[in-house]
Amino acid sequence: MGRVPANHGPHSSAELTGIKWRCYSFRGGGEYGPVISAPAHDDPVLRSFMRCVRANLLCVWRRKVKPDAKELWIFWWGEQPDLAHVIHHELEGKQQ
């Protein structure tokens, strides 16, 4: 049986320099998003999240403090992927 080098095991650290990300949030109804909670297929953040997953983009969404407010975070390494086809038109992004 082969031996796993000490720095390449399942708990080894990884180099994180070079990882880039962008955070998207709803821009249409004020700072916190739609007033009424929409089904996932109608929610701009969740809809964009589902598109990112289908496009094999590393992403997460999270709720903000206010009800129904969400953010979508997209991560990549190297060149920024073309996000035009996955981001809903009601979301605006902030480069981090």
PyMOL commands that set and color helices and strands:
alter all, ss='L'
color gray80, all
select helices_A, chain A and resi 6-8+44-54
alter helices_A, ss='H'
color red, helices_A
select strands_A, chain A and resi 19-26+58-63+70-77+91-95
alter strands_A, ss='S'
color yellow, strands_A
deselect
rebuild
show_as cartoon
